[in-house]
Amino acid sequence: MATTSKEINLQQLDQELGGQGLCADFNDPKKKLIVPADNSTITEDELKAAIAVHVAQPDELQVYQLNREQGLAKLKELGFTDDQISALLNG
């Protein structure tokens, strides 16, 4: 078990540890709890070391949402109305 306040991409961290499975509780952003899944051979020391060097990369959904938000903001900045933006997005 490890606790961290770092930004964590759980799927990425699991892959960095060999894909044995991780479970997490991110309800408290300052005390994110991460544990190896049942039957995992990952030790607590290995988990803590992996978290120490982990640099979370955004997943595809996060990138999509960020790009969408930036695109919508740009359309509004250019003077498009909500109805016009809706028409553009919904065909």
Secondary structure, DSSP 4 states (H G I P E B T S, - for coil): -EEE-S---HHHHHHHTTS--EEEE-SSTTSEEEEEPTT----HHHHHHHHHH------HHHHHHHHHHHHHHHHHHTT--HHHHHHHHH-
